[in-house]
């Protein structure tokens, strides 16, 4: 498993746990707003948790337009 897949998997597990859904329901290409039925405030909450988990800081401009788990993983990976 390469590092981007590993990061994606960690994000999917955290998101599933955070929003009380089964990990099997989520896949890397999913739009997390639609799939999780969340709003931008809830997405920010998830991002804060991800920043803490990976011990990174993601600037807002890097996240604009990001709506799927894989792209999110790529942005996080670039900061590790």
PDB file of N, CA, C and O in Angstrom, chain B, residues numbered from 101:
ATOM      1  N   UNK B 101       0.857  -1.193   0.000  1.00  0.00           N
ATOM      2  CA  UNK B 101       0.000   0.000   0.000  1.00  0.00           C
ATOM      3  C   UNK B 101       0.896   1.246   0.000  1.00  0.00           C
ATOM      4  O   UNK B 101       1.763   1.385   0.862  1.00  0.00           O
ATOM      5  N   UNK B 102       0.689   2.141  -0.954  1.00  0.00           N
ATOM      6  CA  UNK B 102       1.536   3.340  -0.961  1.00  0.00           C
ATOM      7  C   UNK B 102       1.027   4.359   0.062  1.00  0.00           C
ATOM      8  O   UNK B 102      -0.060   4.212   0.622  1.00  0.00           O
ATOM      9  N   UNK B 103       1.822   5.371   0.287  1.00  0.00           N
ATOM     10  CA  UNK B 103       1.500   6.322   1.362  1.00  0.00           C
ATOM     11  C   UNK B 103       0.201   7.088   1.123  1.00  0.00           C
ATOM     12  O   UNK B 103      -0.507   7.416   2.075  1.00  0.00           O
ATOM     13  N   UNK B 104      -0.121   7.378  -0.149  1.00  0.00           N
ATOM     14  CA  UNK B 104      -1.366   8.102  -0.421  1.00  0.00           C
ATOM     15  C   UNK B 104      -2.571   7.211  -0.099  1.00  0.00           C
ATOM     16  O   UNK B 104      -3.579   7.687   0.422  1.00  0.00           O
ATOM     17  N   UNK B 105      -2.460   5.920  -0.413  1.00  0.00           N
ATOM     18  CA  UNK B 105      -3.544   4.987  -0.081  1.00  0.00           C
ATOM     19  C   UNK B 105      -3.684   4.840   1.428  1.00  0.00           C
ATOM     20  O   UNK B 105      -4.791   4.757   1.958  1.00  0.00           O
ATOM     21  N   UNK B 106      -2.556   4.811   2.103  1.00  0.00           N
ATOM     22  CA  UNK B 106      -2.560   4.687   3.562  1.00  0.00           C
ATOM     23  C   UNK B 106      -3.217   5.925   4.191  1.00  0.00           C
ATOM     24  O   UNK B 106      -4.050   5.809   5.090  1.00  0.00           O
ATOM     25  N   UNK B 107      -2.835   7.091   3.710  1.00  0.00           N
ATOM     26  CA  UNK B 107      -3.415   8.338   4.211  1.00  0.00           C
ATOM     27  C   UNK B 107      -4.915   8.375   3.932  1.00  0.00           C
ATOM     28  O   UNK B 107      -5.703   8.766   4.793  1.00  0.00           O
ATOM     29  N   UNK B 108      -5.306   7.964   2.718  1.00  0.00           N
ATOM     30  CA  UNK B 108      -6.725   7.932   2.352  1.00  0.00           C
ATOM     31  C   UNK B 108      -7.487   7.017   3.298  1.00  0.00           C
ATOM     32  O   UNK B 108      -8.567   7.363   3.776  1.00  0.00           O
ATOM     33  N   UNK B 109      -6.919   5.850   3.564  1.00  0.00           N
ATOM     34  CA  UNK B 109      -7.564   4.877   4.450  1.00  0.00           C
ATOM     35  C   UNK B 109      -7.748   5.457   5.852  1.00  0.00           C
ATOM     36  O   UNK B 109      -8.805   5.288   6.462  1.00  0.00           O
ATOM     37  N   UNK B 110      -6.732   6.133   6.359  1.00  0.00           N
ATOM     38  CA  UNK B 110      -6.831   6.754   7.692  1.00  0.00           C
ATOM     39  C   UNK B 110      -7.937   7.810   7.715  1.00  0.00           C
ATOM     40  O   UNK B 110      -8.702   7.896   8.676  1.00  0.00           O
ATOM     41  N   UNK B 111      -8.016   8.607   6.658  1.00  0.00           N
ATOM     42  CA  UNK B 111      -9.051   9.640   6.563  1.00  0.00           C
ATOM     43  C   UNK B 111     -10.437   9.000   6.544  1.00  0.00           C
ATOM     44  O   UNK B 111     -11.349   9.454   7.235  1.00  0.00           O
ATOM     45  N   UNK B 112     -10.587   7.938   5.745  1.00  0.00           N
ATOM     46  CA  UNK B 112     -11.881   7.254   5.657  1.00  0.00           C
ATOM     47  C   UNK B 112     -12.296   6.687   7.013  1.00  0.00           C
ATOM     48  O   UNK B 112     -13.463   6.773   7.394  1.00  0.00           O
ATOM     49  N   UNK B 113     -11.344   6.109   7.738  1.00  0.00           N
ATOM     50  CA  UNK B 113     -11.653   5.554   9.061  1.00  0.00           C
ATOM     51  C   UNK B 113     -12.048   6.660  10.034  1.00  0.00           C
ATOM     52  O   UNK B 113     -13.015   6.520  10.782  1.00  0.00           O
ATOM     53  N   UNK B 114     -11.299   7.754  10.020  1.00  0.00           N
ATOM     54  CA  UNK B 114     -11.608   8.875  10.911  1.00  0.00           C
ATOM     55  C   UNK B 114     -12.974   9.489  10.587  1.00  0.00           C
ATOM     56  O   UNK B 114     -13.758   9.794  11.486  1.00  0.00           O
ATOM     57  N   UNK B 115     -13.243   9.662   9.303  1.00  0.00           N
ATOM     58  CA  UNK B 115     -14.528  10.241   8.886  1.00  0.00           C
ATOM     59  C   UNK B 115     -15.687   9.326   9.274  1.00  0.00           C
ATOM     60  O   UNK B 115     -16.716   9.790   9.765  1.00  0.00           O
ATOM     61  N   UNK B 116     -15.516   8.033   9.053  1.00  0.00           N
ATOM     62  CA  UNK B 116     -16.554   7.067   9.397  1.00  0.00           C
ATOM     63  C   UNK B 116     -16.829   7.102  10.898  1.00  0.00           C
ATOM     64  O   UNK B 116     -17.980   7.109  11.332  1.00  0.00           O
ATOM     65  N   UNK B 117     -15.765   7.123  11.669  1.00  0.00           N
ATOM     66  CA  UNK B 117     -15.884   7.160  13.127  1.00  0.00           C
ATOM     67  C   UNK B 117     -16.547   8.463  13.584  1.00  0.00           C
ATOM     68  O   UNK B 117     -17.460   8.454  14.410  1.00  0.00           O
ATOM     69  N   UNK B 118     -16.073   9.572  13.036  1.00  0.00           N
ATOM     70  CA  UNK B 118     -16.556  10.895  13.422  1.00  0.00           C
ATOM     71  C   UNK B 118     -18.042  11.080  13.109  1.00  0.00           C
ATOM     72  O   UNK B 118     -18.781  11.665  13.901  1.00  0.00           O
ATOM     73  N   UNK B 119     -18.474  10.578  11.949  1.00  0.00           N
ATOM     74  CA  UNK B 119     -19.869  10.779  11.526  1.00  0.00           C
ATOM     75  C   UNK B 119     -20.737   9.541  11.720  1.00  0.00           C
ATOM     76  O   UNK B 119     -21.853   9.460  11.207  1.00  0.00           O
ATOM     77  N   UNK B 120     -20.202   8.576  12.471  1.00  0.00           N
ATOM     78  CA  UNK B 120     -20.967   7.382  12.855  1.00  0.00           C
ATOM     79  C   UNK B 120     -21.571   6.641  11.657  1.00  0.00           C
ATOM     80  O   UNK B 120     -22.750   6.290  11.653  1.00  0.00           O
ATOM     81  N   UNK B 121     -20.735   6.414  10.646  1.00  0.00           N
ATOM     82  CA  UNK B 121     -21.153   5.594   9.517  1.00  0.00           C
ATOM     83  C   UNK B 121     -20.161   4.434   9.406  1.00  0.00           C
ATOM     84  O   UNK B 121     -19.078   4.476   9.988  1.00  0.00           O
ATOM     85  N   UNK B 122     -20.538   3.412   8.663  1.00  0.00           N
ATOM     86  CA  UNK B 122     -19.625   2.288   8.534  1.00  0.00           C
ATOM     87  C   UNK B 122     -18.550   2.629   7.503  1.00  0.00           C
ATOM     88  O   UNK B 122     -18.827   3.251   6.477  1.00  0.00           O
ATOM     89  N   UNK B 123     -17.336   2.216   7.793  1.00  0.00           N
ATOM     90  CA  UNK B 123     -16.196   2.496   6.912  1.00  0.00           C
ATOM     91  C   UNK B 123     -16.462   1.942   5.506  1.00  0.00           C
ATOM     92  O   UNK B 123     -16.031   2.530   4.514  1.00  0.00           O
ATOM     93  N   UNK B 124     -17.168   0.817   5.427  1.00  0.00           N
ATOM     94  CA  UNK B 124     -17.448   0.165   4.145  1.00  0.00           C
ATOM     95  C   UNK B 124     -18.320   1.031   3.235  1.00  0.00           C
ATOM     96  O   UNK B 124     -18.332   0.834   2.020  1.00  0.00           O
ATOM     97  N   UNK B 125     -19.045   1.982   3.812  1.00  0.00           N
ATOM     98  CA  UNK B 125     -19.913   2.853   3.009  1.00  0.00           C
ATOM     99  C   UNK B 125     -19.125   3.925   2.270  1.00  0.00           C
ATOM    100  O   UNK B 125     -19.642   4.550   1.344  1.00  0.00           O
ATOM    101  N   UNK B 126     -17.877   4.140   2.674  1.00  0.00           N
ATOM    102  CA  UNK B 126     -17.087   5.230   2.112  1.00  0.00           C
ATOM    103  C   UNK B 126     -16.001   4.718   1.177  1.00  0.00           C
ATOM    104  O   UNK B 126     -15.358   3.704   1.451  1.00  0.00           O
ATOM    105  N   UNK B 127     -15.805   5.421   0.080  1.00  0.00           N
ATOM    106  CA  UNK B 127     -14.700   5.075  -0.816  1.00  0.00           C
ATOM    107  C   UNK B 127     -13.934   6.347  -1.183  1.00  0.00           C
ATOM    108  O   UNK B 127     -14.478   7.447  -1.092  1.00  0.00           O
ATOM    109  N   UNK B 128     -12.663   6.198  -1.599  1.00  0.00           N
ATOM    110  CA  UNK B 128     -11.787   7.351  -1.842  1.00  0.00           C
ATOM    111  C   UNK B 128     -12.356   8.431  -2.757  1.00  0.00           C
ATOM    112  O   UNK B 128     -12.123   9.619  -2.535  1.00  0.00           O
ATOM    113  N   UNK B 129     -13.104   8.024  -3.790  1.00  0.00           N
ATOM    114  CA  UNK B 129     -13.623   9.006  -4.738  1.00  0.00           C
ATOM    115  C   UNK B 129     -14.915   9.679  -4.320  1.00  0.00           C
ATOM    116  O   UNK B 129     -15.426  10.540  -5.036  1.00  0.00           O
ATOM    117  N   UNK B 130     -15.451   9.297  -3.168  1.00  0.00           N
ATOM    118  CA  UNK B 130     -16.721   9.871  -2.709  1.00  0.00           C
ATOM    119  C   UNK B 130     -16.616  11.359  -2.395  1.00  0.00           C
ATOM    120  O   UNK B 130     -15.623  11.825  -1.835  1.00  0.00           O
ATOM    121  N   UNK B 131     -17.648  12.084  -2.763  1.00  0.00           N
ATOM    122  CA  UNK B 131     -17.801  13.472  -2.355  1.00  0.00           C
ATOM    123  C   UNK B 131     -18.257  13.429  -0.896  1.00  0.00           C
ATOM    124  O   UNK B 131     -19.363  12.974  -0.602  1.00  0.00           O
ATOM    125  N   UNK B 132     -17.412  13.900   0.009  1.00  0.00           N
ATOM    126  CA  UNK B 132     -17.761  13.734   1.427  1.00  0.00           C
ATOM    127  C   UNK B 132     -18.948  14.566   1.869  1.00  0.00           C
ATOM    128  O   UNK B 132     -19.626  14.189   2.826  1.00  0.00           O
ATOM    129  N   UNK B 133     -19.230  15.690   1.208  1.00  0.00           N
ATOM    130  CA  UNK B 133     -20.420  16.473   1.564  1.00  0.00           C
ATOM    131  C   UNK B 133     -21.679  15.653   1.264  1.00  0.00           C
ATOM    132  O   UNK B 133     -22.586  15.562   2.092  1.00  0.00           O
ATOM    133  N   UNK B 134     -21.718  15.061   0.069  1.00  0.00           N
ATOM    134  CA  UNK B 134     -22.904  14.285  -0.332  1.00  0.00           C
ATOM    135  C   UNK B 134     -22.982  12.965   0.411  1.00  0.00           C
ATOM    136  O   UNK B 134     -24.034  12.603   0.938  1.00  0.00           O
ATOM    137  N   UNK B 135     -21.875  12.250   0.453  1.00  0.00           N
ATOM    138  CA  UNK B 135     -21.866  10.907   1.036  1.00  0.00           C
ATOM    139  C   UNK B 135     -22.178  10.940   2.533  1.00  0.00           C
ATOM    140  O   UNK B 135     -22.910  10.089   3.037  1.00  0.00           O
ATOM    141  N   UNK B 136     -21.626  11.919   3.235  1.00  0.00           N
ATOM    142  CA  UNK B 136     -21.842  12.010   4.676  1.00  0.00           C
ATOM    143  C   UNK B 136     -23.034  12.902   5.023  1.00  0.00           C
ATOM    144  O   UNK B 136     -23.480  12.933   6.170  1.00  0.00           O
ATOM    145  N   UNK B 137     -23.547  13.629   4.023  1.00  0.00           N
ATOM    146  CA  UNK B 137     -24.668  14.529   4.269  1.00  0.00           C
ATOM    147  C   UNK B 137     -24.299  15.632   5.251  1.00  0.00           C
ATOM    148  O   UNK B 137     -25.071  15.966   6.150  1.00  0.00           O
ATOM    149  N   UNK B 138     -23.100  16.194   5.065  1.00  0.00           N
ATOM    150  CA  UNK B 138     -22.621  17.205   6.011  1.00  0.00           C
ATOM    151  C   UNK B 138     -22.602  18.593   5.374  1.00  0.00           C
ATOM    152  O   UNK B 138     -22.634  18.745   4.152  1.00  0.00           O
ATOM    153  N   UNK B 139     -22.548  19.601   6.249  1.00  0.00           N
ATOM    154  CA  UNK B 139     -22.437  20.978   5.770  1.00  0.00           C
ATOM    155  C   UNK B 139     -20.994  21.452   5.950  1.00  0.00           C
ATOM    156  O   UNK B 139     -20.150  20.703   6.442  1.00  0.00           O
ATOM    157  N   UNK B 140     -20.712  22.679   5.556  1.00  0.00           N
ATOM    158  CA  UNK B 140     -19.333  23.164   5.603  1.00  0.00           C
ATOM    159  C   UNK B 140     -18.798  23.268   7.035  1.00  0.00           C
ATOM    160  O   UNK B 140     -17.600  23.105   7.264  1.00  0.00           O
ATOM    161  N   UNK B 141     -19.680  23.537   7.990  1.00  0.00           N
ATOM    162  CA  UNK B 141     -19.247  23.605   9.388  1.00  0.00           C
ATOM    163  C   UNK B 141     -18.793  22.228   9.874  1.00  0.00           C
ATOM    164  O   UNK B 141     -17.777  22.109  10.559  1.00  0.00           O
ATOM    165  N   UNK B 142     -19.549  21.194   9.516  1.00  0.00           N
ATOM    166  CA  UNK B 142     -19.175  19.830   9.895  1.00  0.00           C
ATOM    167  C   UNK B 142     -17.895  19.396   9.173  1.00  0.00           C
ATOM    168  O   UNK B 142     -17.080  18.663   9.732  1.00  0.00           O
ATOM    169  N   UNK B 143     -17.729  19.846   7.944  1.00  0.00           N
ATOM    170  CA  UNK B 143     -16.514  19.528   7.194  1.00  0.00           C
ATOM    171  C   UNK B 143     -15.306  20.167   7.879  1.00  0.00           C
ATOM    172  O   UNK B 143     -14.242  19.554   7.967  1.00  0.00           O
ATOM    173  N   UNK B 144     -15.471  21.396   8.361  1.00  0.00           N
ATOM    174  CA  UNK B 144     -14.391  22.071   9.088  1.00  0.00           C
ATOM    175  C   UNK B 144     -14.024  21.322  10.358  1.00  0.00           C
ATOM    176  O   UNK B 144     -12.850  21.215  10.715  1.00  0.00           O
ATOM    177  N   UNK B 145     -15.036  20.809  11.032  1.00  0.00           N
ATOM    178  CA  UNK B 145     -14.827  20.026  12.234  1.00  0.00           C
ATOM    179  C   UNK B 145     -13.996  18.782  11.913  1.00  0.00           C
ATOM    180  O   UNK B 145     -13.073  18.433  12.648  1.00  0.00           O
ATOM    181  N   UNK B 146     -14.334  18.125  10.811  1.00  0.00           N
ATOM    182  CA  UNK B 146     -13.585  16.954  10.374  1.00  0.00           C
ATOM    183  C   UNK B 146     -12.146  17.341  10.027  1.00  0.00           C
ATOM    184  O   UNK B 146     -11.207  16.637  10.398  1.00  0.00           O
ATOM    185  N   UNK B 147     -11.977  18.443   9.326  1.00  0.00           N
ATOM    186  CA  UNK B 147     -10.632  18.889   8.955  1.00  0.00           C
ATOM    187  C   UNK B 147      -9.777  19.179  10.177  1.00  0.00           C
ATOM    188  O   UNK B 147      -8.586  18.870  10.195  1.00  0.00           O
ATOM    189  N   UNK B 148     -10.384  19.771  11.196  1.00  0.00           N
ATOM    190  CA  UNK B 148      -9.657  20.043  12.440  1.00  0.00           C
ATOM    191  C   UNK B 148      -9.170  18.737  13.056  1.00  0.00           C
ATOM    192  O   UNK B 148      -8.032  18.640  13.516  1.00  0.00           O
ATOM    193  N   UNK B 149     -10.040  17.741  13.057  1.00  0.00           N
ATOM    194  CA  UNK B 149      -9.650  16.430  13.587  1.00  0.00           C
ATOM    195  C   UNK B 149      -8.528  15.807  12.766  1.00  0.00           C
ATOM    196  O   UNK B 149      -7.607  15.204  13.318  1.00  0.00           O
ATOM    197  N   UNK B 150      -8.609  15.952  11.459  1.00  0.00           N
ATOM    198  CA  UNK B 150      -7.564  15.404  10.587  1.00  0.00           C
ATOM    199  C   UNK B 150      -6.237  16.114  10.811  1.00  0.00           C
ATOM    200  O   UNK B 150      -5.185  15.475  10.831  1.00  0.00           O
ATOM    201  N   UNK B 151      -6.283  17.436  10.978  1.00  0.00           N
ATOM    202  CA  UNK B 151      -5.055  18.192  11.248  1.00  0.00           C
ATOM    203  C   UNK B 151      -4.409  17.721  12.547  1.00  0.00           C
ATOM    204  O   UNK B 151      -3.189  17.574  12.624  1.00  0.00           O
ATOM    205  N   UNK B 152      -5.226  17.489  13.559  1.00  0.00           N
ATOM    206  CA  UNK B 152      -4.708  17.003  14.837  1.00  0.00           C
ATOM    207  C   UNK B 152      -4.138  15.594  14.690  1.00  0.00           C
ATOM    208  O   UNK B 152      -3.067  15.292  15.214  1.00  0.00           O
ATOM    209  N   UNK B 153      -4.856  14.748  13.981  1.00  0.00           N
ATOM    210  CA  UNK B 153      -4.437  13.362  13.784  1.00  0.00           C
ATOM    211  C   UNK B 153      -3.085  13.281  13.066  1.00  0.00           C
ATOM    212  O   UNK B 153      -2.192  12.542  13.480  1.00  0.00           O
ATOM    213  N   UNK B 154      -2.952  14.050  11.990  1.00  0.00           N
ATOM    214  CA  UNK B 154      -1.726  14.000  11.188  1.00  0.00           C
ATOM    215  C   UNK B 154      -0.673  15.008  11.654  1.00  0.00           C
ATOM    216  O   UNK B 154       0.435  15.053  11.120  1.00  0.00           O
ATOM    217  N   UNK B 155      -1.033  15.814  12.657  1.00  0.00           N
ATOM    218  CA  UNK B 155      -0.143  16.851  13.200  1.00  0.00           C
ATOM    219  C   UNK B 155       0.373  17.792  12.100  1.00  0.00           C
ATOM    220  O   UNK B 155       1.575  18.010  11.949  1.00  0.00           O
ATOM    221  N   UNK B 156      -0.569  18.327  11.355  1.00  0.00           N
ATOM    222  CA  UNK B 156      -0.254  19.258  10.273  1.00  0.00           C
ATOM    223  C   UNK B 156      -1.218  20.428  10.336  1.00  0.00           C
ATOM    224  O   UNK B 156      -2.184  20.418  11.099  1.00  0.00           O
ATOM    225  N   UNK B 157      -0.939  21.437   9.522  1.00  0.00           N
ATOM    226  CA  UNK B 157      -1.873  22.546   9.371  1.00  0.00           C
ATOM    227  C   UNK B 157      -2.163  22.690   7.889  1.00  0.00           C
ATOM    228  O   UNK B 157      -1.247  22.796   7.074  1.00  0.00           O
ATOM    229  N   UNK B 158      -3.439  22.693   7.549  1.00  0.00           N
ATOM    230  CA  UNK B 158      -3.843  22.822   6.149  1.00  0.00           C
ATOM    231  C   UNK B 158      -4.398  24.217   5.911  1.00  0.00           C
ATOM    232  O   UNK B 158      -5.447  24.564   6.454  1.00  0.00           O
ATOM    233  N   UNK B 159      -3.709  25.024   5.106  1.00  0.00           N
ATOM    234  CA  UNK B 159      -4.241  26.356   4.805  1.00  0.00           C
ATOM    235  C   UNK B 159      -5.525  26.255   3.985  1.00  0.00           C
ATOM    236  O   UNK B 159      -5.680  25.359   3.155  1.00  0.00           O
ATOM    237  N   UNK B 160      -6.430  27.177   4.231  1.00  0.00           N
ATOM    238  CA  UNK B 160      -7.730  27.173   3.554  1.00  0.00           C
ATOM    239  C   UNK B 160      -7.605  27.130   2.032  1.00  0.00           C
ATOM    240  O   UNK B 160      -8.364  26.429   1.362  1.00  0.00           O
ATOM    241  N   UNK B 161      -6.640  27.884   1.487  1.00  0.00           N
ATOM    242  CA  UNK B 161      -6.531  27.942   0.028  1.00  0.00           C
ATOM    243  C   UNK B 161      -6.211  26.565  -0.575  1.00  0.00           C
ATOM    244  O   UNK B 161      -6.537  26.311  -1.734  1.00  0.00           O
ATOM    245  N   UNK B 162      -5.580  25.683   0.200  1.00  0.00           N
ATOM    246  CA  UNK B 162      -5.262  24.343  -0.309  1.00  0.00           C
ATOM    247  C   UNK B 162      -6.490  23.438  -0.327  1.00  0.00           C
ATOM    248  O   UNK B 162      -6.494  22.400  -0.989  1.00  0.00           O
ATOM    249  N   UNK B 163      -7.516  23.832   0.393  1.00  0.00           N
ATOM    250  CA  UNK B 163      -8.692  22.983   0.509  1.00  0.00           C
ATOM    251  C   UNK B 163      -9.874  23.474  -0.312  1.00  0.00           C
ATOM    252  O   UNK B 163     -10.901  22.800  -0.386  1.00  0.00           O
ATOM    253  N   UNK B 164      -9.738  24.631  -0.925  1.00  0.00           N
ATOM    254  CA  UNK B 164     -10.840  25.160  -1.728  1.00  0.00           C
ATOM    255  C   UNK B 164     -11.151  24.217  -2.877  1.00  0.00           C
ATOM    256  O   UNK B 164     -10.260  23.814  -3.626  1.00  0.00           O
ATOM    257  N   UNK B 165     -12.409  23.874  -3.005  1.00  0.00           N
ATOM    258  CA  UNK B 165     -12.827  23.004  -4.089  1.00  0.00           C
ATOM    259  C   UNK B 165     -12.590  21.519  -3.834  1.00  0.00           C
ATOM    260  O   UNK B 165     -12.977  20.683  -4.650  1.00  0.00           O
ATOM    261  N   UNK B 166     -11.961  21.184  -2.714  1.00  0.00           N
ATOM    262  CA  UNK B 166     -11.726  19.769  -2.398  1.00  0.00           C
ATOM    263  C   UNK B 166     -12.998  19.186  -1.793  1.00  0.00           C
ATOM    264  O   UNK B 166     -13.469  19.652  -0.755  1.00  0.00           O
ATOM    265  N   UNK B 167     -13.552  18.164  -2.445  1.00  0.00           N
ATOM    266  CA  UNK B 167     -14.778  17.566  -1.928  1.00  0.00           C
ATOM    267  C   UNK B 167     -14.698  16.045  -1.824  1.00  0.00           C
ATOM    268  O   UNK B 167     -15.630  15.412  -1.327  1.00  0.00           O
ATOM    269  N   UNK B 168     -13.583  15.442  -2.294  1.00  0.00           N
ATOM    270  CA  UNK B 168     -13.502  13.983  -2.191  1.00  0.00           C
ATOM    271  C   UNK B 168     -12.323  13.568  -1.307  1.00  0.00           C
ATOM    272  O   UNK B 168     -11.352  14.305  -1.137  1.00  0.00           O
ATOM    273  N   UNK B 169     -12.445  12.380  -0.762  1.00  0.00           N
ATOM    274  CA  UNK B 169     -11.465  11.888   0.204  1.00  0.00           C
ATOM    275  C   UNK B 169     -10.056  11.748  -0.378  1.00  0.00           C
ATOM    276  O   UNK B 169      -9.076  12.070   0.294  1.00  0.00           O
ATOM    277  N   UNK B 170      -9.949  11.270  -1.624  1.00  0.00           N
ATOM    278  CA  UNK B 170      -8.624  11.059  -2.210  1.00  0.00           C
ATOM    279  C   UNK B 170      -7.875  12.383  -2.378  1.00  0.00           C
ATOM    280  O   UNK B 170      -6.692  12.469  -2.049  1.00  0.00           O
ATOM    281  N   UNK B 171      -8.549  13.404  -2.883  1.00  0.00           N
ATOM    282  CA  UNK B 171      -7.889  14.704  -3.054  1.00  0.00           C
ATOM    283  C   UNK B 171      -7.480  15.262  -1.700  1.00  0.00           C
ATOM    284  O   UNK B 171      -6.406  15.846  -1.559  1.00  0.00           O
ATOM    285  N   UNK B 172      -8.333  15.081  -0.715  1.00  0.00           N
ATOM    286  CA  UNK B 172      -8.023  15.500   0.649  1.00  0.00           C
ATOM    287  C   UNK B 172      -6.748  14.785   1.119  1.00  0.00           C
ATOM    288  O   UNK B 172      -5.865  15.408   1.710  1.00  0.00           O
ATOM    289  N   UNK B 173      -6.661  13.495   0.857  1.00  0.00           N
ATOM    290  CA  UNK B 173      -5.481  12.704   1.236  1.00  0.00           C
ATOM    291  C   UNK B 173      -4.221  13.240   0.544  1.00  0.00           C
ATOM    292  O   UNK B 173      -3.149  13.303   1.147  1.00  0.00           O
ATOM    293  N   UNK B 174      -4.366  13.622  -0.718  1.00  0.00           N
ATOM    294  CA  UNK B 174      -3.208  14.155  -1.459  1.00  0.00           C
ATOM    295  C   UNK B 174      -2.724  15.462  -0.822  1.00  0.00           C
ATOM    296  O   UNK B 174      -1.521  15.683  -0.678  1.00  0.00           O
ATOM    297  N   UNK B 175      -3.673  16.326  -0.443  1.00  0.00           N
ATOM    298  CA  UNK B 175      -3.287  17.599   0.176  1.00  0.00           C
ATOM    299  C   UNK B 175      -2.618  17.350   1.532  1.00  0.00           C
ATOM    300  O   UNK B 175      -1.638  18.014   1.871  1.00  0.00           O
ATOM    301  N   UNK B 176      -3.139  16.406   2.300  1.00  0.00           N
ATOM    302  CA  UNK B 176      -2.547  16.085   3.604  1.00  0.00           C
ATOM    303  C   UNK B 176      -1.165  15.483   3.403  1.00  0.00           C
ATOM    304  O   UNK B 176      -0.208  15.853   4.084  1.00  0.00           O
ATOM    305  N   UNK B 177      -1.074  14.559   2.467  1.00  0.00           N
ATOM    306  CA  UNK B 177       0.201  13.881   2.181  1.00  0.00           C
ATOM    307  C   UNK B 177       1.291  14.889   1.818  1.00  0.00           C
ATOM    308  O   UNK B 177       2.447  14.712   2.204  1.00  0.00           O
ATOM    309  N   UNK B 178       0.937  15.936   1.085  1.00  0.00           N
ATOM    310  CA  UNK B 178       1.924  16.928   0.679  1.00  0.00           C
ATOM    311  C   UNK B 178       2.472  17.726   1.860  1.00  0.00           C
ATOM    312  O   UNK B 178       3.498  18.396   1.742  1.00  0.00           O
ATOM    313  N   UNK B 179       1.790  17.650   2.988  1.00  0.00           N
ATOM    314  CA  UNK B 179       2.210  18.374   4.190  1.00  0.00           C
ATOM    315  C   UNK B 179       2.967  17.501   5.185  1.00  0.00           C
ATOM    316  O   UNK B 179       3.541  18.009   6.148  1.00  0.00           O
ATOM    317  N   UNK B 180       2.969  16.193   4.955  1.00  0.00           N
ATOM    318  CA  UNK B 180       3.617  15.284   5.908  1.00  0.00           C
ATOM    319  C   UNK B 180       5.129  15.249   5.726  1.00  0.00           C
ATOM    320  O   UNK B 180       5.822  14.533   6.449  1.00  0.00           O
TER     321      UNK B 180
END
